[in-house]
Amino acid sequence: MTAVRVPKFNSNDAAYLLLEWVVEDGETVTDGQEIALLETSKAVVELNSPGDGVLERKAEAHTECAVGDPVAVLHPDRTAYERGATPVAPPNAPAGPSAPPCSVTRGARELAEERGIPLERLYALGRKIVRRSHVEDLLAKAAGRAHRPGETDAPGPQGNGMAPPGAGTDEAVDGPTEPLSAVQRAVAATVSESHRTVPTAFVAVRVGVDAALEHAARLSRSERALIGLPELLVAAIAAVRARFPHCFATLVGEDAVRVRPAAHVGVTIDTGNGLFVATVRDAETLTPADIAHRLMEFRLRSLRGGFRAEHLADSAVALSLHTEDDVVLARPIVFPGHTCNVALPGVLDEVVLDADGAPRRRRVVNLGLAYDHRVLNGRTAMAFLRALKEFLESPALPAAPAPEPSEAP
C-alpha cells in the first residue's frame, strides 16, 4: 500500500485546498495519472498518482490539506482495496466512527488548543473548513466585540491588561472587517513558518554599482532587453553556485543537507496583485538577456494572474527585490526549504574621495543576505556576499572559481 501525499508546489504555501477528485474511489490508476485538483494560493495544480494501483480516497473534496498529508492510498490490487478500504475523512480529523463533518486548518487547531476552545465548538460552526480567522472571531465574540484583522486578545506589556491602541473607540468597535486575500494568507503562513522554524542571521555589504549599471545599459541596447541590477544579480548568484553549495541546499532533519544540483533562483515578483516567488530555472545557463525575458514574463503573469505551479516551484535560493528609491536596507526571511535569501535594495548616491582627495559621486547598494545559521556561518555568508559584490563591481568579467571557505573556527 502506497500513501498519496500532498507535495509542496511552491515556497509560499504550507497547505492547499483539495478542490475535486477526478477519479472515483476504488478506480484503478496508473503512475503519473491525474487523480485530483489542488488549489494553491497562486494557481490550480494537478495531483498525480505516484504509482499503479487501486485508489482509496482518504480526504473529501473542499478539504484543506497540509503539505505531506496523506489524501489517498494505492492498493496493489482490488482484493487488497476491498479488504482495506475505510470511510473517507479529512486528513486532520480525529480517528474513529464519529469523524467530524468539517476540516480544521493547522493554524485554527493550534489557536483553539492554546485558548482552550474544544474542537467540538469549531465543528459546531457548520463550516466545511474552519480557519484561524474563525477561531479569532469566536474569541472576539466571547470578549463582546467584533474581531479586527491583526488584533490580539492577549494582555498588554508585562501582562498588565492594557488595551491595544485604539481600543474603546468607535473605530475599534465598529470598524469593518476585511478578509486577507488567498495570496496574502499564504504569504502570512510562510512568514510565520520561517520565523518559527528558521534561526536566521543577517549581514550586508556596501557594493558600488556604477560599473554594473553602465554594463546593464549597454546590454539593454545591444540585446534589446530591459536589463538592470536584478538580472545581473541573478546571473551572479548562479555563477557562484559551485563555490558555495550550501547556499543552494535544503536542511534535512537536524544534521544533514541536500545540495541542489542546479541554480534555480527564486525571485520575488510583486506587481500589486500579491507577492510571488517565481523560479528562474537553470540560471547558470542563461545570459542576462535571457534572464530579463524570463523576469518580464513573470511580471506579466503576475499582472494577469497567469502563474502555473511550475513557475513557482523548485527554487534553491531566493533573491528578494526591494529596489524602490530610498530603500536603504532590506532584511528578508529565509524561505522554508532554503538556506539563504539575497536582498537587493534601492540604489543610493554617496560622495567619496578619489585618490587625490577630490569628492566624486558614486552609486551604491547595501546588498544583504539572510541565512539559516544552522547551515551557514558568518564566514561563508560574508564570502558569498563578497563574491556577488566582486561580480557586480566587475560585471563584464566571469566570477573566478575558488573553494568554499571552511566553517572551522
Salt bridges, closest charged atoms under 4 A:
GLU56 OE2 - LYS58 NZ 2.94
GLU56 OE1 - HIS75 NE2 2.57
GLU64 OE1 - ARG131 NH1 2.74
GLU136 OE2 - ARG132 NE 3.47
GLU136 OE1 - HIS147 NE2 3.19
GLU151 OE2 - ARG145 NH1 2.82
ASP153 OD1 - ARG145 NH2 3.20
ASP210 OD1 - ARG363 NE 2.66
GLU231 OE2 - ARG299 NH2 3.52
ASP282 OD1 - HIS264 ND1 3.91
GLU297 OE2 - ARG301 NE 3.01
GLU310 OE2 - ARG308 NE 2.67
ASP314 OD2 - ARG281 NH2 2.93
ASP349 OD1 - ARG361 NH2 3.25
GLU350 OE1 - ARG206 NH1 2.48
GLU350 OE2 - ARG362 NE 2.59
ASP372 OD2 - ARG374 NH2 2.73
GLU393 OE2 - LYS389 NZ 3.06
